[in-house]
Amino acid sequence: MKKLFAVLMLIALFATAGAASAEWKPSRTIELIAPANPGGGWDMLCRTVQKALTDEKLVEKNVIVVNKPGGGGATGWNYLKGKKGQGEYLAATSTLIMLNNLLGKSELTHHDFTPLAALQTEWISVAVEQDSPWKTVKDLFEAIKANPSAVPVGVGPTLGNNDHLVFLKLAQANGVDPASIKFIVYPGAGGEIVPALLGGHVKATVIGLAEVLEQHKAGKMRVIGVSSEKTLAEILPGVPSFKEQGVDVVFPHWRGIIGAPDLTEDQVKYWDGVFSKMVETETWKTLVKNLGWDSFYQNSAEHKAFLEGSTKDFDELLTQVGLKK
């Protein structure tokens, strides 16, 4: 009897140890939170990740995209913040999570979440109406200088983001007072800005290239400059970079994924494994190329260190352009 009891105890012990050492994986539907309306850059990233994860069968559970616009990303990120310890909830992010905090618009920082990965970067573009008389960035700023109120510029989801900063730097380089520019802010980002430009509600926009690339190709609007080092001949032939137009502004716009607060090492390890595989798949590479993006993968540890360094850099930049005193 004692021997039987001992055997049963050993079996129970091994079972408990096995369960404790089992690696974590999602146990419910995976939510990818896009903190903006459909059609914007965060939304496009989430839907691209959703397709890559699903088509390549990298996860066992269903993957859905949930749009939660508002507050320059804060609405969606606060929703994620409420999912403490739940590894099935992820959100798109970008420099705006740092910029909102540095500008005093939000108390949230990357420290409130679990950084998981940087995934892609794209270039920022300036686009105008198709029938606009402005063919170059200089033309646009000459018009703004002459009559700022006649040239409303669409930007989103809030002031102080990458797009806004790039436009301010372009304004300075073209002798235009940044304070004179009539910005119209669209909280829904690209999903609202593109219809606004097509409808004539704004005369120009500064926006991620992927969000206007198809409209440019279709001849519905015209990109007049891009923040890359040189012309993107493969996807945007004939459109010179800002630098090629005489303005020394080169500015990549990255996006990534954050997890809920207080994820465990096993949960982080799981997503490191998934995303490191995803960025090597043909599905991901093709989608990224078609959107005019560049791959920009960083695992969780690398991305956390990157966010720390970038926060310091943006603090200096915001002070330089007069947004942060």
C-alpha positions in Angstrom: 0.0 0.0 0.0 2.8 2.3 0.9 4.6 1.6 -2.4 1.3 2.3 -4.4 0.9 5.6 -2.5 4.6 6.5 -3.3 4.1 5.7 -7.0 0.9 7.9 -7.1 2.7 10.7 -5.4 5.6 10.5 -7.9 3.1 10.6 -10.8 1.4 13.6 -9.4 4.7 15.3 -8.8 5.8 14.8 -12.4 2.5 15.9 -13.7 2.7 19.1 -11.7 6.3 19.7 -12.8 5.3 19.1 -16.5 2.4 21.6 -16.3 4.7 24.2 -14.6 7.3 23.9 -17.4 4.8 23.9 -20.2 5.4 26.9 -22.5 2.7 29.5 -22.7 0.5 29.9 -25.8 -2.8 31.8 -26.5 -5.9 30.1 -25.0 -8.4 32.4 -26.7 -8.9 34.6 -29.7 -6.0 37.0 -30.3 -6.9 40.6 -30.5 -4.8 43.1 -32.5 -5.8 46.5 -31.4 -5.6 49.3 -34.0 -5.8 52.6 -31.9 -7.3 54.4 -34.9 -10.0 54.1 -37.6 -9.8 51.6 -40.5 -7.5 52.8 -43.3 -4.8 54.4 -41.1 -1.2 53.1 -40.7 -1.9 51.3 -37.4 -4.9 49.6 -38.9 -2.9 48.6 -41.9 -0.2 47.1 -39.7 -2.7 45.1 -37.7 -4.4 43.7 -40.8 -1.1 42.9 -42.4 0.0 41.0 -39.2 -3.4 39.3 -39.1 -3.0 38.0 -42.6 0.6 36.9 -42.2 -0.2 35.0 -38.9 -3.3 33.4 -40.4 -2.0 32.5 -43.9 1.3 31.1 -42.5 -0.5 29.3 -39.7 1.9 30.7 -37.1 -0.8 30.8 -34.4 -3.5 28.2 -33.5 -6.2 30.7 -32.4 -8.3 33.1 -34.5 -6.8 36.6 -35.0 -9.1 39.6 -35.1 -8.5 43.3 -35.6 -10.3 45.7 -33.2 -10.4 49.4 -34.0 -10.4 51.8 -31.0 -9.7 55.3 -32.3 -9.3 58.4 -30.2 -6.9 60.4 -28.1 -4.0 60.0 -30.6 -3.9 56.3 -29.8 -4.6 56.6 -26.1 -8.1 55.1 -26.3 -6.8 51.9 -27.8 -3.7 51.8 -25.5 -5.8 52.3 -22.4 -8.0 49.4 -23.4 -4.8 47.3 -23.7 -3.6 48.6 -20.4 -6.7 47.0 -18.8 -5.7 43.6 -20.0 -2.9 43.1 -17.5 -1.1 39.8 -17.9 -3.2 38.6 -20.8 -0.9 37.7 -23.7 -3.7 37.4 -26.3 -4.1 41.2 -26.4 -1.7 43.2 -28.6 -1.7 46.7 -30.0 -0.1 48.6 -32.8 2.2 51.3 -31.7 4.7 53.9 -33.1 6.6 56.9 -31.9 3.4 58.5 -30.9 3.3 56.6 -27.6 6.5 58.6 -26.7 5.5 61.9 -28.3 2.1 62.1 -26.6 3.8 61.8 -23.3 6.6 64.2 -24.0 4.1 66.8 -25.2 2.0 66.4 -22.0 -1.0 64.9 -23.9 -0.9 61.5 -22.3 0.5 59.9 -19.1 1.0 56.7 -21.0 4.6 55.6 -21.9 6.0 52.3 -23.2 6.7 51.4 -19.5 3.0 50.9 -19.1 3.1 48.0 -21.5 5.2 45.1 -22.6 7.2 46.0 -25.8 7.2 43.0 -28.1 8.5 44.0 -31.5 9.2 46.7 -34.1 8.0 45.3 -37.4 8.2 47.8 -40.3 9.1 51.3 -41.2 7.8 53.4 -44.0 8.5 56.8 -45.4 6.4 59.9 -44.8 5.0 61.7 -47.8 3.5 65.0 -48.6 0.5 64.7 -51.0 -1.8 67.2 -52.6 -5.0 67.1 -54.7 -4.5 65.7 -58.2 -5.5 69.0 -59.8 -3.4 71.0 -57.5 -1.0 73.6 -59.1 1.8 72.6 -56.7 4.3 70.1 -58.2 7.0 70.3 -55.6 7.4 70.8 -51.9 8.8 74.3 -52.5 5.6 75.2 -54.5 3.4 74.1 -51.6 5.3 76.1 -49.0 5.4 79.2 -51.3 1.6 79.0 -51.3 1.4 78.6 -47.6 3.7 81.5 -47.1 1.5 83.7 -49.3 -1.8 82.7 -47.7 -1.7 80.1 -44.9 -5.4 80.1 -44.3 -6.0 79.1 -48.0 -3.9 75.9 -47.6 -5.3 73.8 -44.8 -3.1 70.7 -44.2 -4.5 67.4 -43.0 -2.6 65.6 -40.3 -3.5 62.8 -37.9 -4.3 61.3 -35.5 -2.9 64.2 -33.5 -0.4 67.0 -33.5 3.1 66.2 -32.3 3.4 62.9 -34.2 6.1 62.0 -36.8 4.1 63.4 -39.7 3.6 66.7 -38.0 7.2 67.0 -37.0 8.4 66.3 -40.5 6.1 69.0 -41.9 7.4 71.5 -39.3 11.0 70.7 -40.3 10.1 71.2 -43.9 8.4 74.5 -43.1 11.5 75.8 -41.3 13.7 74.8 -44.2 11.4 76.6 -46.6 11.3 79.8 -44.6 7.7 79.4 -43.3 6.8 80.1 -39.7 5.5 76.7 -38.4 3.0 78.6 -36.2 1.3 80.0 -39.3 0.3 76.7 -40.8 -3.4 75.8 -40.7 -3.4 72.2 -39.6 -6.7 70.2 -39.6 -6.4 67.3 -37.2 -8.1 64.0 -38.1 -8.2 61.6 -35.1 -9.0 58.7 -37.5 -5.7 59.4 -39.3 -5.5 58.1 -42.9 -9.0 56.7 -42.8 -10.3 60.3 -42.5 -7.5 62.3 -44.1 -7.7 60.6 -47.5 -11.4 61.3 -48.0 -10.9 64.9 -46.7 -8.2 65.5 -49.3 -10.2 63.9 -52.1 -13.2 66.0 -51.1 -11.3 69.2 -51.0 -11.6 69.8 -47.3 -7.8 70.1 -47.0 -5.4 71.1 -49.8 -2.4 68.9 -48.7 -1.5 66.3 -46.2 1.6 64.9 -44.5 1.0 61.2 -44.1 2.6 57.7 -44.2 3.2 56.8 -47.9 1.3 53.5 -47.7 -1.8 55.4 -46.8 -1.9 57.4 -50.0 0.2 55.2 -52.4 -2.8 53.6 -54.1 -4.6 56.9 -54.6 -1.4 58.3 -56.1 -1.1 55.4 -58.5 -4.7 55.7 -59.4 -4.3 59.4 -60.3 -6.7 60.6 -57.6 -4.0 62.5 -55.6 -0.4 63.4 -56.1 2.6 62.7 -53.8 5.1 65.6 -54.2 7.8 64.4 -51.9 8.9 61.7 -49.5 11.1 61.5 -46.5 13.5 58.8 -47.8 17.1 59.4 -48.7 16.4 59.3 -52.4 13.6 58.6 -54.9 11.8 55.3 -54.2 12.1 54.3 -57.9 10.5 50.9 -57.5 7.2 52.0 -55.9 7.1 55.8 -56.5 9.0 56.6 -59.7 9.4 60.2 -60.6 8.8 61.6 -57.1 11.9 63.0 -55.6 12.7 62.8 -51.9 12.7 65.9 -49.7 16.5 65.7 -49.7 16.7 65.6 -53.5 14.5 68.7 -53.4 17.1 70.5 -51.4 15.8 69.9 -47.9 18.0 67.8 -45.6 15.1 65.8 -44.0 15.3 62.0 -43.9 12.8 60.5 -41.6 11.7 56.8 -41.2 8.3 56.2 -39.6 8.4 52.8 -37.8 5.5 50.9 -36.2 5.5 47.9 -33.9 3.6 45.8 -31.4 3.1 46.2 -27.7 1.5 43.7 -25.3 -0.5 44.2 -22.2 1.3 45.1 -19.0 3.1 42.5 -16.9 3.4 39.7 -19.5 5.4 36.8 -18.3 8.8 35.7 -19.7 7.0 32.7 -21.3 4.5 35.0 -23.0 7.2 37.3 -24.3 9.2 34.3 -25.5 6.1 33.0 -27.4 5.6 36.3 -29.3 9.3 36.6 -29.9 9.2 33.2 -31.6 6.0 34.1 -33.6 7.2 37.5 -34.9 10.7 36.4 -35.7 9.2 33.6 -37.9 6.6 35.9 -39.4 9.0 38.5 -40.7 10.8 35.8 -42.6 7.8 34.5 -44.4 7.0 35.2 -48.1 3.5 36.4 -47.1 4.9 39.1 -44.8 7.7 40.1 -47.3 5.2 40.4 -50.1 2.7 42.4 -48.2 5.4 44.8 -46.9 6.8 45.3 -50.3 3.3 46.0 -51.9 2.6 48.7 -49.2 5.9 50.5 -49.8 7.2 49.5 -46.4 10.6 48.3 -45.3 11.1 45.6 -42.8 12.3 46.9 -39.4 12.3 43.9 -37.1 13.4 44.2 -33.5 12.7 41.5 -30.9 11.3 42.4 -27.5 14.6 43.1 -25.8 15.9 45.1 -28.8 12.7 47.1 -29.1 12.6 48.0 -25.4 16.2 49.4 -25.7 15.3 51.2 -28.9 12.3 52.9 -27.2 14.5 54.0 -24.3 17.0 55.7 -26.7 14.3 57.1 -29.0 12.5 58.8 -26.1 15.7 60.8 -25.3 16.1 61.7 -29.0 12.6 62.9 -29.4 12.8 65.0 -26.3 15.7 66.9 -27.9 13.9 67.2 -31.3 10.7 68.5 -29.8 12.7 71.2 -27.9 14.5 72.1 -31.2 11.2 72.7 -33.2 9.7 74.6 -30.3 7.0 72.2 -29.3 8.5 71.4 -25.9 9.9 74.0 -23.6 
